[in-house]
Amino acid sequence: MLVYKLLRAGEWAEFEAGGTFAGSADDLRDGFIHLSTTEQVEGTRAKYFAGIAVVRVACDGDRLGPALRWEPSRGGALFPHLYRPLTTADVVEAVPLA
């Protein structure tokens, strides 16, 4: 199953250059990296990234291992939360979205 992280262009550039992404300010505040499923990613984009160009980073949830946990979030729906940094090796695909 694919899970997604939406990154601002600067975050993506730093991730690519450094090979790891410890999280956005919100992720760092909450103690995990907020991810979304295929069904959730557009809602996340509309709520938190409206009008902002982002890069949709896809990762194979099965390869993220036990650090990936499914926890209730928006409206009680289970969302994937990652309790470790993302690495470029986790990335299956990165698609810029205008």
C-alpha positions as CSV (number, residue, x, y, z in Angstrom):
1,M,0.0,0.0,0.0
2,L,1.3,3.4,-0.9
3,V,1.3,6.3,1.6
4,Y,2.0,9.9,0.8
5,K,3.8,12.9,2.2
6,L,3.1,16.3,0.8
7,L,6.2,18.5,0.9
8,R,6.7,22.2,0.0
9,A,9.3,22.7,-2.7
10,G,12.0,23.8,-0.2
11,E,11.4,20.8,2.0
12,W,11.7,18.5,-1.0
13,A,14.9,20.1,-2.1
14,E,16.4,19.7,1.4
15,F,15.2,16.1,1.5
16,E,16.8,15.3,-1.8
17,A,20.0,17.0,-0.9
18,G,20.4,15.5,2.5
19,G,18.8,12.1,2.0
20,T,16.5,12.3,5.0
21,F,13.5,14.2,6.1
22,A,12.9,14.5,9.9
23,G,9.6,16.3,9.3
24,S,7.9,19.6,8.8
25,A,7.3,22.0,11.8
26,D,4.0,20.3,12.4
27,D,5.5,16.8,12.3
28,L,8.3,17.8,14.7
29,R,5.7,19.3,17.1
30,D,3.6,16.1,17.0
31,G,6.5,13.7,17.2
32,F,5.8,11.8,14.0
33,I,5.6,12.4,10.2
34,H,2.1,12.9,9.0
35,L,1.3,10.7,6.0
36,S,-1.9,10.1,4.0
37,T,-3.4,7.2,2.1
38,T,-4.4,7.4,-1.6
39,E,-7.9,8.2,-0.5
40,Q,-6.8,10.8,2.1
41,V,-4.1,12.7,0.2
42,E,-6.3,15.1,-1.7
43,G,-8.2,16.0,1.5
44,T,-4.9,16.7,3.2
45,R,-3.8,18.9,0.3
46,A,-7.1,20.8,0.3
47,K,-7.0,21.4,4.0
48,Y,-3.3,22.2,4.6
49,F,-1.8,23.0,1.2
50,A,-4.5,24.9,-0.7
51,G,-2.9,27.1,-3.4
52,I,0.6,25.9,-2.6
53,A,2.8,24.0,-5.0
54,V,3.8,20.8,-3.4
55,V,5.6,17.5,-4.2
56,R,3.6,14.4,-3.5
57,V,6.1,11.8,-2.2
58,A,4.9,8.2,-2.4
59,C,6.3,5.5,-0.2
60,D,5.6,1.8,0.1
61,G,4.0,1.5,3.5
62,D,5.0,-2.1,3.8
63,R,8.7,-1.1,3.6
64,L,8.4,1.5,6.3
65,G,8.2,-1.3,8.9
66,P,7.0,-1.1,12.5
67,A,7.7,2.7,12.7
68,L,4.5,3.2,10.6
69,R,1.5,3.3,12.8
70,W,-2.2,3.7,12.0
71,E,-3.8,6.2,14.4
72,P,-7.1,8.1,14.5
73,S,-6.9,11.7,13.2
74,R,-9.3,13.9,11.1
75,G,-12.8,12.8,11.7
76,G,-11.7,9.6,13.5
77,A,-10.2,8.1,10.3
78,L,-7.1,6.1,10.7
79,F,-4.0,7.9,9.2
80,P,-0.5,6.6,8.7
81,H,2.0,8.2,11.1
82,L,5.7,7.5,10.7
83,Y,7.8,7.5,13.9
84,R,11.2,7.9,12.2
85,P,12.7,10.1,9.5
86,L,11.9,9.4,5.9
87,T,14.9,8.5,3.7
88,T,15.2,8.8,0.0
89,A,15.4,4.9,-0.1
90,D,11.7,5.0,1.2
91,V,10.6,7.1,-1.8
92,V,8.9,5.2,-4.6
93,E,7.8,8.3,-6.6
94,A,7.9,12.1,-6.3
95,V,5.4,14.1,-8.3
96,P,5.3,17.9,-8.3
97,L,1.8,19.3,-8.1
98,A,1.1,22.9,-9.1
